[in-house]
Amino acid sequence: MARIAMIEWNPELITEVTINHGRLTVFHVSVLPNLRSLDLAHNQLASIAGCGLERCMQLEHVNLSHNLLANPTELSLFLYVVFVVVVIDSQRVRLT
């Protein structure tokens, strides 16, 4: 009987995450340093504080539309990461 080698979990290889309509209330992405695209639209996220976005220096696109985000001061973390497009509540914001 042949053995199949298990592939190691390597979060550094992940560049895109899409979880829509998942009823997410929290997320954490600091272990995904090469993340380029994050789409968490249509969930139940009330906060992005402490989610690790500040460690994802490769991010180009973030979609957090249709969530429960209510604290605009949390969005200041986007000032420290160079994004191409950020979508929050169906409004596109370009940061370059």
C-alpha positions as semicolon CSV with decimal commas, in nm:
position;residue;x (nm);y (nm);z (nm)
1;M;0,000;0,000;0,000
2;A;0,143;0,338;-0,105
3;R;0,161;0,616;0,150
4;I;0,047;0,962;0,056
5;A;0,256;1,235;0,215
6;M;0,062;1,503;0,394
7;I;0,121;1,847;0,255
8;E;0,234;2,087;0,525
9;W;0,008;2,377;0,609
10;N;0,192;2,686;0,489
11;P;-0,016;3,002;0,540
12;E;0,254;3,210;0,370
13;L;0,141;3,065;0,036
14;I;-0,213;3,200;0,070
15;T;-0,269;3,518;-0,134
16;E;-0,649;3,537;-0,154
17;V;-0,928;3,477;0,098
18;T;-1,298;3,508;0,014
19;I;-1,564;3,427;0,271
20;N;-1,898;3,585;0,177
21;H;-2,230;3,529;0,354
22;G;-2,050;3,327;0,620
23;R;-2,196;3,496;0,930
24;L;-1,842;3,568;1,049
25;T;-1,823;3,781;1,361
26;V;-1,442;3,782;1,392
27;F;-1,142;3,705;1,174
28;H;-0,765;3,703;1,214
29;V;-0,520;3,722;0,925
30;S;-0,179;3,806;1,073
31;V;-0,054;3,456;0,985
32;L;-0,116;3,535;0,615
33;P;0,165;3,784;0,540
34;N;0,136;3,745;0,160
35;L;-0,236;3,805;0,144
36;R;-0,319;4,026;-0,157
37;S;-0,699;4,009;-0,160
38;L;-0,940;3,979;0,133
39;D;-1,314;3,965;0,063
40;L;-1,531;3,928;0,373
41;A;-1,844;4,098;0,237
42;H;-2,188;4,008;0,371
43;N;-2,087;3,885;0,715
44;Q;-2,152;4,008;1,068
45;L;-1,822;4,177;1,147
46;A;-1,868;4,458;1,400
47;S;-1,499;4,536;1,443
48;I;-1,165;4,496;1,267
49;A;-0,958;4,583;1,575
50;G;-0,694;4,321;1,648
51;C;-0,760;4,123;1,331
52;G;-0,400;4,141;1,208
53;L;-0,458;4,344;0,890
54;E;-0,162;4,564;0,977
55;R;0,070;4,265;0,923
56;C;-0,059;4,196;0,571
57;M;0,172;4,431;0,385
58;Q;0,090;4,282;0,041
59;L;-0,282;4,365;0,053
60;E;-0,416;4,531;-0,260
61;H;-0,791;4,474;-0,225
62;V;-1,010;4,457;0,085
63;N;-1,388;4,418;0,072
64;L;-1,565;4,457;0,406
65;S;-1,895;4,579;0,265
66;H;-2,228;4,472;0,412
67;N;-2,097;4,408;0,762
68;L;-2,177;4,574;1,095
69;L;-1,866;4,795;1,116
70;A;-1,955;5,101;1,319
71;N;-1,630;5,249;1,451
72;P;-1,468;5,469;1,185
73;T;-1,151;5,513;1,392
74;E;-1,067;5,146;1,331
75;L;-1,032;5,225;0,962
76;S;-0,722;5,430;1,041
77;L;-0,517;5,110;1,023
78;F;-0,559;5,130;0,647
79;L;-0,334;5,437;0,653
80;Y;-0,035;5,219;0,742
81;V;-0,079;4,964;0,465
82;V;-0,058;5,049;0,096
83;F;-0,385;4,937;-0,059
84;V;-0,510;4,977;-0,409
85;V;-0,883;4,938;-0,333
86;V;-1,078;4,921;-0,008
87;V;-1,456;4,862;-0,024
88;I;-1,664;4,945;0,282
89;D;-2,043;4,947;0,255
90;S;-2,045;4,954;-0,123
91;Q;-1,828;5,265;-0,144
92;R;-1,493;5,229;-0,314
93;V;-1,204;5,411;-0,156
94;R;-0,877;5,423;-0,349
95;L;-0,562;5,459;-0,142
96;T;-0,236;5,493;-0,328
